[in-house]
């Protein structure tokens, strides 16, 4: 995850506030919107991990419920963050990531650890966690393409 985050940060390095807030970098989203989106998902994962540590059942949609959940979550996140100042979004992007990395480093590797009992199937959610580091690549590639298009203009 740290490697993907570093690559993502390298992709946005050097961009000014205007570039971070211009629409249509990825669909209608700005880079600020993308940062808020990534942060929102990481904040949710952080909350899920904190709930797991307390032994609470997680509000993760089972099986095929993910598509509707993702669509609704993304729309809600976009609406909630579109008018936030860039500086606030950047600060939260860094703060949530730092907290999440601390939590991920503390995860037990033993699949028999009681922490994992609250996850679907009672197993470590390595596949779910892997989607989070893939999230950086998913959004980095359109930003890189957008940056290339600026050079060609």
C-alpha positions as CSV (number, residue, x, y, z in Angstrom):
1,X,0.0,0.0,0.0
2,X,2.8,2.4,0.8
3,X,4.3,1.8,-2.7
4,X,1.0,2.5,-4.4
5,X,0.5,5.6,-2.3
6,X,4.0,6.9,-3.1
7,X,3.3,6.4,-6.8
8,X,0.0,8.2,-6.5
9,X,1.6,11.1,-4.6
10,X,4.3,11.3,-7.3
11,X,1.6,11.6,-9.9
12,X,0.0,14.6,-8.2
13,X,3.2,16.2,-7.1
14,X,3.8,19.7,-8.4
15,X,0.2,20.4,-9.3
16,X,-1.2,23.7,-8.2
17,X,-4.6,24.5,-6.6
18,X,-6.1,25.3,-10.0
19,X,-5.0,22.1,-11.5
20,X,-6.2,20.1,-8.5
21,X,-9.7,21.6,-8.9
22,X,-10.2,21.6,-12.6
23,X,-13.1,19.3,-13.6
24,X,-13.0,16.3,-15.9
25,X,-9.8,14.7,-14.8
26,X,-11.7,11.5,-14.3
27,X,-15.2,11.7,-15.7
28,X,-16.5,14.9,-14.0
29,X,-14.2,14.6,-11.0
30,X,-11.4,16.9,-10.1
31,X,-8.2,15.7,-8.4
32,X,-9.6,17.1,-5.2
33,X,-12.7,15.0,-5.7
34,X,-10.5,11.9,-6.3
35,X,-8.6,12.6,-3.1
36,X,-11.8,13.0,-1.1
37,X,-13.1,9.8,-2.6
38,X,-10.0,7.8,-1.7
39,X,-10.0,9.3,1.8
40,X,-13.7,8.5,2.4
41,X,-13.0,4.8,1.5
42,X,-10.0,4.7,3.7
43,X,-11.9,6.4,6.6
44,X,-14.6,3.7,6.2
45,X,-12.0,0.9,6.2
46,X,-10.4,2.5,9.3
47,X,-13.9,2.5,11.0
48,X,-14.4,-1.2,10.0
49,X,-11.0,-2.1,11.5
50,X,-11.8,-0.2,14.7
51,X,-15.1,-2.0,14.9
52,X,-13.3,-5.4,14.4
53,X,-10.9,-4.6,17.2
54,X,-13.9,-4.1,19.5
55,X,-15.5,-7.4,18.3
56,X,-18.5,-5.6,16.7
57,X,-20.2,-7.0,13.6
58,X,-19.2,-5.0,10.5
59,X,-21.7,-3.2,8.2
60,X,-20.0,-4.5,5.1
61,X,-22.4,-5.6,2.4
62,X,-22.3,-9.4,1.9
63,X,-21.5,-10.9,-1.5
64,X,-23.4,-9.2,-4.3
65,X,-24.4,-6.1,-2.3
66,X,-21.2,-4.3,-3.1
67,X,-22.2,-2.7,-6.4
68,X,-25.2,-0.8,-5.0
69,X,-23.2,0.1,-1.9
70,X,-20.3,1.4,-3.9
71,X,-22.4,3.5,-6.2
72,X,-24.4,5.1,-3.4
73,X,-21.2,5.7,-1.3
74,X,-19.4,7.3,-4.2
75,X,-22.3,9.6,-5.0
76,X,-22.8,10.6,-1.3
77,X,-19.0,11.2,-0.9
78,X,-18.9,13.4,-4.0
79,X,-21.8,15.5,-2.8
80,X,-20.4,15.9,0.7
81,X,-17.0,17.0,-0.5
82,X,-17.4,19.0,-3.7
83,X,-17.5,22.3,-1.9
84,X,-14.8,21.6,0.7
85,X,-11.6,23.7,0.5
86,X,-8.7,21.9,-1.2
87,X,-6.5,22.4,1.9
88,X,-9.0,20.6,4.1
89,X,-9.2,17.7,1.6
90,X,-5.4,17.4,1.4
91,X,-5.0,17.5,5.2
92,X,-7.6,14.8,5.7
93,X,-6.1,12.7,2.8
94,X,-2.8,12.6,4.7
95,X,-4.2,12.2,8.3
96,X,-6.6,9.3,7.4
97,X,-3.8,7.5,5.5
98,X,-1.4,7.8,8.5
99,X,-4.0,6.4,10.9
100,X,-5.0,3.6,8.5
101,X,-1.4,2.5,8.0
102,X,-0.9,2.3,11.8
103,X,-4.0,0.1,12.0
104,X,-2.9,-2.1,9.1
105,X,0.5,-2.6,10.6
106,X,-1.2,-3.8,13.8
107,X,-3.3,-6.5,12.1
108,X,-2.7,-10.1,13.2
109,X,-1.5,-12.4,10.5
110,X,-2.9,-15.5,12.2
111,X,-6.2,-16.4,10.6
112,X,-7.3,-17.9,13.9
113,X,-7.0,-14.6,15.7
114,X,-10.4,-13.5,17.2
115,X,-10.2,-10.2,15.4
116,X,-11.1,-12.0,12.1
117,X,-14.2,-13.6,13.5
118,X,-16.3,-10.4,12.8
119,X,-15.4,-10.4,9.1
120,X,-17.6,-12.2,6.5
121,X,-16.7,-15.9,6.6
122,X,-14.6,-15.3,9.8
123,X,-11.4,-15.1,7.7
124,X,-8.9,-12.3,7.3
125,X,-10.2,-10.0,4.5
126,X,-6.9,-9.9,2.6
127,X,-8.8,-9.6,-0.8
128,X,-10.8,-6.6,0.5
129,X,-7.7,-5.0,1.9
130,X,-5.9,-5.5,-1.4
131,X,-8.6,-3.5,-3.2
132,X,-7.6,-0.5,-1.1
133,X,-4.0,-0.4,-2.3
134,X,-5.3,-1.0,-5.8
135,X,-7.5,2.1,-5.4
136,X,-4.5,4.3,-5.8
137,X,-3.6,2.7,-9.1
138,X,-7.2,2.9,-10.3
139,X,-7.2,6.6,-9.8
140,X,-3.6,7.3,-10.6
141,X,-3.8,6.1,-14.2
142,X,-6.6,8.6,-15.3
143,X,-4.6,11.4,-13.6
144,X,-1.5,10.4,-15.5
145,X,-3.5,10.4,-18.7
146,X,-4.9,13.8,-17.9
147,X,-1.5,15.2,-17.2
148,X,-0.2,13.8,-20.5
149,X,-3.1,15.5,-22.3
150,X,-2.0,18.8,-20.8
151,X,1.4,18.4,-22.3
152,X,-0.1,17.7,-25.8
153,X,-2.4,20.8,-25.7
